[in-house]
């Protein structure tokens, strides 16, 4: 995962902490509330800008999503359009980031995010 994406997703998680959406009582659902409950990016044009901002090739992004879905679900089902692909990338990278941080409490998570 590129540093620019990691930083952006870390800030997104911190926003969820500050908004009280994730906390110690819903630790098992942090990923869901941050990256699956709602769209991360809305509109095709914003998704295309997001890919450009992070210097991600369109076909590379599709391949990342395809590989993840085949490994985890046995099939590739995400529609191939900018918005769907970018939202799935945020889902994948968000899962990777939260797993990497391996925080037990919201305070631990916030501290680790601030130290990235």
Secondary structure by P-SEA (a helix, b strand, c coil): ccaaaaaaaaaaaaaaaaaccccccccccccccccccccccccaaaaaaaaaaacccaaaaaaaaaaaaaaccccccccccaaaaaaaaaaaaaaaaaaaaccccaaaaaaaaaac
